[in-house]
Amino acid sequence: MTPAEVPDLDPVIHAQARLRVVSALSTLRDSDSITFPRLQEILKMTAGNLSVHLRKLEDASYVEVTKTHRGRTPTTLVKLTRRGRLAFEDYTAALRALLSPHQEES
Amino acid sequence: MLFHISLLVNFAMQTSLTLCDKVLCMAPNDDDLPPADPAESLRLIERERAETERTITPDPRGLLWPWGFAWVLGFGAFFLRYGPDNRTFVDLPDWLPLTLLLVLFVAAGAFTGWFGSRISRSISGPSNRQGAMYGIAWSLAFAGMSAVLSTTNDLLPDPNAAMLWAGVMVALTGAMHMAGGAIWNDRNLFLLGAWTSVVNVIGIIAGFGWHALILAVLGGGGMLLVGTLQWLRLQRLDGRGRG
């Protein structure tokens, strides 16, 4: 067994707060986005804290943050990118592999 | 087995590396730390997904109960005024049952439209457009139906006109609920639509008077029941998420 065969856990997602953000966003359907305040309400994070984690996820191209207007109210929309969804799926697959390795071996 | 151990070591290593990194960076931000173990990570994911699902799904009671009450009251009044065999249980004015039914339908439609859009305003994208189109389909279909049926008002005696209105309205509602079930792959909503359509036909065959009673009890009651069942399903989802 060489270390290369051990699935790497994505360091961007392998942090509680960002894992929570990505999990919540993964519930939305493809190409749907959610407003920042609603996401904040679901995650019960402060706006500052959520912004910091969103920035990190954005840097990895896992989420897309769009600032737009609804009528005259500025709105910030957040969505998971295809790359982010893929990373999340890989991450959960890796976790399942850790928990039930026999399936992977056979 | 060896593979399993190496994976766990790897998980722990990445965890401790991240930990080191945080300590060295002097960023004591607890939520930047990785979850304790893979099982905990999976629980965290499940919890967050359930919480999100619960937050972005409108309370089914708010969408179905207004209709349920509208049907129970509206068709109930119908039955009391125009009972089977031309019996009148309560001597309401002739115009009242149909007017009451239409008013209750419009009120239920307005309320559920507002209620549904309250949550969907925080979501943007294809789902939202789908919801909007479905809402518009309801309004336009009912407007079209009313426009056509109102031309027959002078041609038919009151009881027959009433049954025509009620029967067509219910057939349309059943069809829209089945379509909703197909759009959102929602079995309960589809079954409600199918149930409504079948009950409508049974009522029409049973005849005048019985039609209204069957719609009030089985139609309106069905909506109250499905609203409650869907709400309970969301509660269970919530419980599993927190558990």
Interface residues (C-beta under 8 A of the other chain):
Chain A: M1 P3 V6 P7 D8 L9 P11 H14 A15 Q16 A17 L19 R20 S23 A24 S26 T27 L28 R29 D30 S31 D32 S33 I34 T35 P37 R38 E41 I42 L43 M45 N49 L77 K79 T92 L95 R96 A97 L98 L99 P101 E104 E105
Chain B: M1 L2 F3 H4 S6 L7 L8 N10 F11 Q14 T15 T18 N29 D30 D31 D32 L33 P34 P35 P38 A39 S41 L42 L44 I45 E48 R49 E51 T52 E53 T55 I56 R121 S122 I123 S124 G125 P126 S127 N128
